[in-house]
Every structure is written in C-alpha cells, then in structure tokens.
C-alpha cells in the first residue's frame, strides 16, 4: 500500500482517485475525516467551482507517502540553522505602514550583498490586530497557511484532503476586516464572547482596516507578502487567495512543489501571459487597476531600470508572469528579500502583484530559487470560485470608472516610449 501512495500524482485520473482513497484510508487508519465546519445554509459558501481547463497534466508531480512527508517536515522545521534578513525598524507609530521610497532608494536595497544592510519591509506602523492574536501568530512554529478577505469579497472555504496529523502541525490563519467580520457574525458563524475566533481549520483574525490602507486589496497584500514577518517563528508558508479552496494536504504540497525541488518559492505560471507587458495591457484593458497613467509610469520605470521581456536567456525561470493565487515559501534570505522588495514596489504603485514580479526577481541579489509550476498543477491542487457579488454599502476596492491615459502619452505613436527597446525585443524586431 505504501508503494502505491508514493506514485500518486496531481493529475486527477480515475487511477489517481482510487489511489487517493487508499491514501486516505491508510493515513487515517481507516477513519474518515469529519467535516471541519458545517456552514449555515444562509452563508452559501460553496456554490459551484469554476471548471478547470485541463483534465490532465503534461508534467505530473508525484507525492510521497504522507507519514514520510510529515516526519521530514517536522525535522526541517526543527532546524534552527536558517538565518533571516535585517529589517529597518520603526517605532510602530509611523504615518504609514510602509515607506514609499523613490525608485533610486528602492533599487538600492535590491543587492543584499553580505547581509549587512537593513531592508525596509513594512511595519513602520503597527499592524492593527489584537495582542492576543499577535502572540498566537508569533508562537506558530513550523508551517502556516494564510488567507485574507477584505470588503466581504469572498467566502471562507475549508481545506480538503487533510492528513490526520496536519491540523496538529499546520497553523491556518484567515485575516478579515470589520465588514467581513460583520457578515460572519450575521450568519451566526462567530461568537462575540470569545477572543479566539475559529471557523473550521481557520483562526479568524480581525484587522482594523481603517488604521491601515484605504484600498482593501492593499490590506490583503500585507499577509500575502509579509507572512514571514507576521509569523516570525514559521519556517514554511502557503498563501491561498480566498477565492481558492485547497484540495490537497498542504504538507504534501510543500514537500512536492518546494522541498523536493530545493526551491525558495513555488508559484504557478500564468495560463496566458509570459511577458510583463502583456499583464500590464490586460490590467488596463480589464480594469484591474483604474489609473492607466500610473500603470504607464510603473512599466516605464521598470523598462528604464533593467526590465527585459522574457526569453530563453532567463532560464531556469520559464515565465515573467505568475498566477499568484497560491504561493509556497521557505522562509529564508532569498524568499524573504523577494517578498520585502515586492511589497515595497506595491507600496509605491498599486497592489497588482504580477506587475513587479519579474522586475524584482531578475534584479535582486541573491537570486531566488523559483519553481514556476505548470498551470495544470495549479488547477488540480485547488478549486477556484468566483468572487462575492458586491453587497450594497460594501467597501469599494477602486473607483467605478477607469481613468483613461492622458492624450500626450500617445505621442509619436507609442504609449510606452521608454519601453520601445522592450517592445522591440518582445516582438522579435531587430534593434539598432
């Protein structure tokens, strides 16, 4: 039976389902896992997931036996040899959570060198959560799974396929704002008379969003990219967008996608785009960010300071654009530096984290070991759901109308004059 388990892959065929059944029986000693949480019918958390586009994997990922993975990760999290960055420290009473430095100043931190410099990485203003939650987060030693819902934009969904020891070895934290918390209490899913709020596997942490950023999406960026600072004792983390529901045990995912690959971070390739410019255009076209002028300034800043389109020269990185709905990290120097530098770019421009991804990755030192896995794998380790329909009076993430680009940006027939060389290279045109 153990040999069968080691051949399990992320490609969900009939044989995989059969092996998964064997795996479940084996790891739980023939006891089926009880439901983590029974949602009230009024909450309607599950509806129907968005159908996947790929029924099979061209490059399947193999799981190891659950018991072996559990003992291996327990051994790794007990290793205290990892060392961290040095961070610029605020007194917790600053005017803003991050410091919006100039481009030149931000770039000066990209080369960490011998580790002597201090890196700005948020927390110049106190992260607005209770001391009770903060103490619990700081004591999470090992593996943490993190998600967030701001503006009641998504539903809370329970992870599936958990091994019988996973909840004893993994912390699950969901960050929410007041609007989301109000809805959870409206559906009688939380009690008002307890400090520690739990919904199934998730510990619910209230963030006073009025004390952080006006944009709820930017508030979500803090736990997404500064997880290593919120959970300073953790060694590994998995970020899961609230629109996603994990269907594979997080320990198995960490082992197969991160540890076996000897990577600092694992993230899916984008299903459609390879070049950063493609994502910039899509962001403007589909109104993912309202200020087109600021997108123009952002991409020109990156072109001017070294961003190049993706090519085979960038191997082993297979793409410049990720799907960042699920991010797996080993909390070490390279991963933490990447997260801090990326957060600083988002602080400077906007919370669209795919836009500065390649710029930070390509220019930072030390280089980050990155496993950008196939989108087929992404589709089969999690189910994706549509965002909540906005309720009347809920927090807006951006203005309802997109701000069009200024007419002078179209001068000389080019909307990105500082990116001419980038575009020529991307289109394969000869350069002077």
C-alpha positions as CSV (number, residue, x, y, z in Angstrom):
1,X,0.0,0.0,0.0
2,X,2.8,2.4,0.9
3,X,4.4,1.9,-2.6
4,X,1.1,2.8,-4.2
5,X,0.9,6.0,-2.2
6,X,4.3,7.2,-3.5
7,X,3.1,7.1,-7.1
8,X,0.2,9.4,-6.5
9,X,0.3,12.4,-8.8
10,X,-1.5,15.8,-9.2
11,X,-3.2,14.6,-12.3
12,X,-6.7,13.5,-11.3
13,X,-7.5,10.4,-13.3
14,X,-9.6,7.5,-12.2
15,X,-6.5,5.7,-11.0
16,X,-5.5,8.8,-9.0
17,X,-8.9,8.9,-7.3
18,X,-8.5,5.2,-6.4
19,X,-5.1,5.8,-5.0
20,X,-6.3,8.8,-3.1
21,X,-9.0,6.6,-1.5
22,X,-6.3,4.2,-0.4
23,X,-4.1,7.1,0.8
24,X,-7.0,8.4,2.9
25,X,-7.7,5.1,4.5
26,X,-4.0,4.5,5.1
27,X,-3.2,7.8,6.8
28,X,-6.4,8.0,8.9
29,X,-6.2,4.3,10.0
30,X,-9.5,3.6,8.2
31,X,-11.2,6.5,10.0
32,X,-12.8,9.1,7.7
33,X,-12.1,12.7,8.5
34,X,-15.1,14.5,9.9
35,X,-16.3,17.7,8.3
36,X,-14.3,20.7,9.5
37,X,-17.2,23.1,9.7
38,X,-20.9,23.0,8.9
39,X,-21.9,26.2,7.3
40,X,-25.4,27.6,7.8
41,X,-27.5,27.5,4.6
42,X,-27.7,31.3,4.5
43,X,-24.0,31.7,4.1
44,X,-23.9,29.5,0.9
45,X,-20.0,29.2,0.8
46,X,-19.6,26.6,-1.9
47,X,-21.9,27.1,-4.9
48,X,-20.0,25.7,-7.9
49,X,-16.3,26.0,-8.6
50,X,-15.1,27.4,-11.9
51,X,-14.4,24.4,-14.2
52,X,-10.8,23.6,-14.9
53,X,-9.5,23.9,-18.4
54,X,-7.1,20.9,-18.3
55,X,-8.2,17.4,-17.5
56,X,-4.7,16.0,-17.3
57,X,-1.1,17.0,-16.6
58,X,1.7,17.0,-19.1
59,X,4.3,17.2,-16.3
60,X,2.7,15.4,-13.3
61,X,4.1,16.0,-9.8
62,X,4.5,13.0,-7.5
63,X,3.5,12.9,-3.9
64,X,5.5,10.9,-1.3
65,X,3.9,8.9,1.5
66,X,2.1,11.2,4.0
67,X,3.9,9.7,7.0
68,X,7.3,10.2,5.4
69,X,6.4,13.8,4.4
70,X,5.1,14.6,7.9
71,X,8.3,13.4,9.6
72,X,10.5,15.1,7.0
73,X,8.8,18.5,7.5
74,X,8.9,18.1,11.3
75,X,12.7,17.6,11.0
76,X,13.1,20.6,8.8
77,X,11.1,23.0,10.9
78,X,13.2,21.9,13.9
79,X,16.4,23.1,12.2
80,X,17.4,26.4,13.6
81,X,20.3,27.0,11.1
82,X,18.2,29.3,8.8
83,X,19.1,32.9,9.1
84,X,17.0,36.0,8.2
85,X,17.3,39.5,6.9
86,X,17.9,42.6,8.9
87,X,15.0,44.9,8.7
88,X,14.6,48.7,9.1
89,X,12.7,49.2,12.4
90,X,10.0,51.7,13.1
91,X,8.6,52.6,16.4
92,X,5.2,51.4,15.4
93,X,3.7,54.9,15.4
94,X,4.6,56.0,11.8
95,X,2.2,57.7,9.5
96,X,2.1,54.8,7.1
97,X,2.7,51.0,7.3
98,X,5.3,51.1,4.6
99,X,7.7,53.8,3.3
100,X,7.0,55.0,-0.2
101,X,10.7,55.5,-1.2
102,X,11.8,56.9,-4.5
103,X,12.8,54.4,-7.3
104,X,16.5,55.0,-6.7
105,X,16.1,54.4,-3.0
106,X,14.1,51.2,-3.5
107,X,16.7,49.9,-6.0
108,X,19.5,50.5,-3.6
109,X,18.1,47.6,-1.5
110,X,18.0,45.0,-4.3
111,X,21.6,43.9,-3.7
112,X,21.7,42.5,-0.2
113,X,25.4,41.8,-0.6
114,X,27.0,40.4,2.5
115,X,23.8,40.9,4.6
116,X,25.0,44.0,6.4
117,X,22.3,46.4,5.3
118,X,18.8,46.7,6.8
119,X,15.8,46.2,4.4
120,X,12.6,48.3,4.6
121,X,9.8,45.7,4.9
122,X,6.7,47.4,6.3
123,X,5.7,47.6,9.9
124,X,6.7,51.2,10.3
125,X,3.2,51.5,11.6
126,X,1.8,48.8,13.9
127,X,-0.2,46.1,12.2
128,X,-3.7,46.7,13.7
129,X,-4.6,43.3,15.2
130,X,-5.2,42.4,18.9
131,X,-2.3,41.5,21.1
132,X,-4.0,38.1,21.8
133,X,-3.8,37.3,18.0
134,X,-0.3,38.7,17.7
135,X,1.0,36.5,20.4
136,X,-0.6,33.4,18.9
137,X,0.9,34.2,15.5
138,X,4.4,34.7,16.9
139,X,4.2,31.2,18.5
140,X,3.2,29.5,15.3
141,X,6.4,27.4,14.9
142,X,6.7,25.5,11.6
143,X,4.1,25.7,8.8
144,X,1.4,28.3,8.4
145,X,-1.4,28.6,5.7
146,X,-2.6,32.2,5.3
147,X,-5.5,33.8,3.5
148,X,-7.5,37.0,3.8
149,X,-10.9,38.5,3.0
150,X,-11.4,42.3,3.0
151,X,-14.6,44.0,2.0
152,X,-16.6,40.7,2.2
153,X,-15.2,40.0,-1.2
154,X,-15.0,36.2,-0.8
155,X,-16.4,33.3,1.2
156,X,-14.5,31.2,3.7
157,X,-13.9,27.7,2.5
158,X,-12.4,24.8,4.3
159,X,-9.3,22.9,3.0
160,X,-9.9,19.4,1.9
161,X,-7.8,16.2,1.9
162,X,-6.0,16.9,5.2
163,X,-4.0,14.1,6.7
164,X,-4.8,13.0,10.2
165,X,-1.9,15.0,11.8
166,X,-1.9,18.1,9.6
167,X,-4.0,20.3,12.0
168,X,-1.6,19.5,14.7
169,X,1.4,20.6,12.6
170,X,0.0,23.5,10.5
171,X,-1.5,26.8,11.6
172,X,-4.4,28.2,9.4
173,X,-5.0,31.9,9.6
174,X,-7.7,34.0,7.9
175,X,-7.4,37.8,8.1
176,X,-10.6,39.7,7.8
177,X,-11.8,43.3,8.1
178,X,-14.8,44.7,10.0
179,X,-17.1,44.4,7.0
180,X,-16.3,40.7,6.6
181,X,-16.4,40.0,10.3
182,X,-19.9,41.6,10.5
183,X,-21.1,39.2,7.8
184,X,-19.7,36.2,9.6
185,X,-21.5,37.2,12.8
186,X,-24.7,37.9,10.9
187,X,-24.7,34.3,9.8
188,X,-24.0,33.2,13.4
189,X,-20.7,31.7,12.4
190,X,-18.7,33.5,15.1
191,X,-19.4,34.3,18.8
192,X,-19.0,37.8,20.2
193,X,-18.0,36.4,23.5
194,X,-14.6,34.9,22.8
195,X,-11.1,36.3,22.0
196,X,-10.2,33.4,19.7
197,X,-12.5,33.1,16.7
198,X,-12.4,29.9,14.7
199,X,-14.3,28.6,11.6
200,X,-13.2,25.0,11.0
201,X,-9.5,24.9,10.3
202,X,-9.2,28.7,10.1
203,X,-8.4,31.0,13.0
204,X,-10.1,34.3,12.2
205,X,-8.0,37.5,12.8
206,X,-9.7,40.9,12.7
207,X,-7.6,43.6,11.1
208,X,-8.7,47.2,11.8
209,X,-8.6,48.3,8.1
210,X,-9.3,51.9,8.9
211,X,-5.8,52.0,10.5
212,X,-4.0,50.5,7.5
213,X,-4.7,51.3,3.8
214,X,-7.8,52.8,2.2
215,X,-7.7,50.1,-0.5
216,X,-8.8,46.6,0.8
217,X,-6.6,44.9,-1.8
218,X,-3.5,46.6,-0.4
219,X,-4.5,45.5,3.1
220,X,-4.5,41.9,1.8
221,X,-1.0,42.4,0.4
222,X,0.4,42.6,3.9
223,X,-0.4,39.0,5.0
224,X,0.2,37.8,1.4
225,X,3.8,39.1,1.1
226,X,4.9,39.8,4.7
227,X,3.8,36.5,6.1
228,X,7.4,35.9,7.3
229,X,7.2,39.0,9.5
230,X,3.7,38.3,10.8
231,X,4.8,34.8,11.7
232,X,8.5,35.2,12.7
233,X,8.7,31.6,14.1
234,X,7.4,29.9,11.0
235,X,9.7,28.1,8.5
236,X,7.3,27.5,5.7
237,X,4.1,29.2,4.5
238,X,1.4,28.8,1.9
239,X,-0.6,31.8,0.7
240,X,-4.0,30.9,-0.6
241,X,-6.3,33.5,-2.2
242,X,-9.7,33.4,-0.6
243,X,-11.2,32.5,-4.0
244,X,-9.3,29.2,-3.8
245,X,-10.0,26.1,-1.8
246,X,-7.1,23.7,-1.2
247,X,-8.0,20.1,-2.1
248,X,-4.5,18.6,-1.4
249,X,-2.9,18.5,2.0
250,X,-0.6,21.5,2.5
251,X,2.3,19.3,3.8
252,X,2.2,17.2,0.6
253,X,2.2,20.4,-1.5
254,X,5.2,21.9,0.3
255,X,7.1,18.7,0.0
256,X,6.4,18.1,-3.7
257,X,6.5,21.6,-5.0
258,X,9.1,23.3,-2.8
259,X,11.2,20.9,-0.7
260,X,11.9,18.2,-3.3
261,X,12.6,21.0,-5.9
262,X,15.1,22.7,-3.4
263,X,13.3,25.9,-4.1
264,X,12.8,29.1,-2.1
265,X,9.4,29.7,-3.6
266,X,6.9,27.9,-5.7
267,X,4.2,29.6,-7.8
268,X,2.2,28.8,-10.8
269,X,2.9,30.2,-14.3
270,X,0.2,32.4,-15.7
271,X,-2.1,30.4,-18.0
272,X,-2.0,33.0,-20.8
273,X,0.9,35.5,-20.4
274,X,4.6,35.2,-20.5
275,X,5.8,38.9,-20.7
276,X,5.2,41.6,-18.0
277,X,3.9,43.9,-20.7
278,X,1.1,41.5,-21.6
279,X,-0.1,41.6,-18.0
280,X,0.1,45.4,-17.9
281,X,-2.1,45.7,-21.0
282,X,-4.6,43.2,-19.6
283,X,-4.6,45.1,-16.3
284,X,-5.7,48.3,-18.1
285,X,-8.0,46.6,-20.6
286,X,-9.9,44.6,-18.0
287,X,-9.9,47.5,-15.5
288,X,-8.0,45.5,-12.9
289,X,-6.5,48.8,-11.9
290,X,-8.3,52.1,-12.5
291,X,-5.4,54.6,-13.1
292,X,-3.9,53.9,-16.6
293,X,-1.5,56.8,-16.2
294,X,0.1,55.2,-13.1
295,X,0.4,51.9,-15.0
296,X,2.2,53.7,-17.7
297,X,4.6,55.3,-15.2
298,X,5.2,52.0,-13.5
299,X,6.1,49.9,-16.6
300,X,8.3,52.7,-17.9
301,X,10.1,52.9,-14.6
302,X,10.8,49.1,-14.9
303,X,11.9,49.3,-18.5
304,X,14.2,52.2,-17.7
305,X,15.8,50.3,-14.9
306,X,16.5,47.0,-16.4
307,X,13.3,45.0,-17.1
308,X,13.6,42.9,-20.2
309,X,10.9,40.7,-21.8
310,X,11.1,37.0,-21.1
311,X,13.4,34.9,-23.3
312,X,15.3,31.7,-23.0
313,X,18.2,33.7,-21.5
314,X,16.1,33.9,-18.3
315,X,16.2,30.2,-17.7
316,X,15.6,28.5,-15.3
317,X,12.7,31.0,-15.0
318,X,10.1,29.8,-17.5
319,X,8.0,33.0,-17.5
320,X,7.8,36.5,-16.3
321,X,4.1,36.4,-15.2
322,X,2.8,34.2,-12.4
323,X,-0.6,33.3,-11.2
324,X,-0.1,34.4,-7.6
325,X,-3.3,32.9,-6.1
326,X,-1.2,30.2,-4.4
327,X,2.4,30.9,-3.2
328,X,4.5,28.4,-1.3
329,X,7.6,29.7,0.5
330,X,10.6,28.6,2.6
331,X,11.3,31.4,4.9
332,X,14.9,32.2,4.2
333,X,17.0,35.1,3.0
334,X,16.2,34.9,-0.7
335,X,12.4,34.3,-0.3
336,X,12.1,37.0,2.5
337,X,14.1,39.5,0.4
338,X,12.0,38.9,-2.6
339,X,8.8,39.4,-0.5
340,X,10.1,42.6,1.0
341,X,11.2,44.1,-2.3
342,X,8.0,43.2,-4.0
343,X,5.9,44.7,-1.1
344,X,7.9,48.0,-1.5
345,X,7.0,48.1,-5.2
346,X,3.3,47.5,-4.4
347,X,3.5,50.3,-1.8
348,X,5.0,52.6,-4.4
349,X,2.5,51.9,-7.2
350,X,-0.5,49.6,-6.7
351,X,-1.5,46.2,-5.3
352,X,-1.3,44.3,-8.7
353,X,1.5,42.0,-7.6
354,X,2.1,40.4,-11.0
355,X,3.4,43.6,-12.5
356,X,6.7,44.0,-10.5
357,X,7.2,40.2,-10.2
358,X,9.8,39.8,-12.9
359,X,11.5,43.1,-12.2
360,X,12.2,42.2,-8.6
361,X,13.1,38.6,-9.4
362,X,15.6,39.4,-12.2
363,X,17.4,42.3,-10.4
364,X,17.6,41.1,-6.8
365,X,20.7,39.5,-5.3
366,X,21.0,36.8,-4.0
367,X,18.9,35.2,-6.7
368,X,15.8,33.3,-5.7
369,X,15.4,29.6,-6.5
370,X,11.9,29.6,-8.0
371,X,9.7,26.7,-9.0
372,X,7.2,28.0,-11.5
373,X,5.0,25.0,-12.0
374,X,2.5,24.3,-14.8
375,X,-1.0,25.7,-14.7
376,X,-2.4,22.2,-14.9
377,X,-0.9,21.5,-11.5
378,X,-2.4,24.7,-10.1
379,X,-5.8,23.7,-11.3
380,X,-5.7,20.3,-9.6
381,X,-4.4,21.3,-6.2
382,X,-7.2,23.8,-5.6
383,X,-10.7,24.6,-6.7
384,X,-11.4,28.2,-7.8
385,X,-14.6,30.1,-7.1
386,X,-15.9,33.4,-8.3
387,X,-15.7,36.4,-6.0
388,X,-18.7,37.5,-4.0
389,X,-21.3,39.8,-5.6
390,X,-20.8,43.2,-4.1
391,X,-23.3,44.0,-1.3
392,X,-24.8,47.4,-1.1
393,X,-22.6,49.6,1.1
394,X,-19.6,47.3,0.9
395,X,-16.1,48.7,0.6
396,X,-15.0,49.6,-2.9
397,X,-11.6,48.5,-4.0
398,X,-11.3,51.2,-6.6
399,X,-13.3,53.9,-8.4
400,X,-16.1,52.6,-10.6
401,X,-14.7,54.3,-13.7
402,X,-11.3,53.8,-15.2
403,X,-9.1,56.9,-15.6
404,X,-8.0,56.9,-19.2
405,X,-4.5,57.6,-20.2
406,X,-3.6,61.2,-20.9
407,X,-3.5,62.1,-24.7
408,X,0.1,63.1,-24.6
409,X,1.1,59.6,-23.7
410,X,0.2,58.6,-27.2
411,X,2.7,61.0,-28.8
412,X,4.8,59.6,-31.7
413,X,2.5,56.6,-32.0
414,X,3.9,55.0,-28.9
415,X,2.2,54.8,-25.4
416,X,5.4,53.5,-23.8
417,X,8.3,55.4,-25.3
418,X,10.7,54.3,-22.5
419,X,9.8,50.7,-23.3
420,X,10.5,50.8,-27.1
421,X,13.5,48.6,-26.7
422,X,11.5,46.2,-24.5
423,X,8.7,46.0,-27.1
424,X,11.1,45.5,-30.0
425,X,12.7,42.7,-28.2
426,X,9.4,41.1,-27.2
427,X,8.2,41.3,-30.8
428,X,11.4,39.9,-32.1
429,X,12.2,43.1,-34.1
430,X,15.9,43.9,-34.9
431,X,17.3,46.6,-32.7
432,X,19.7,49.4,-33.6
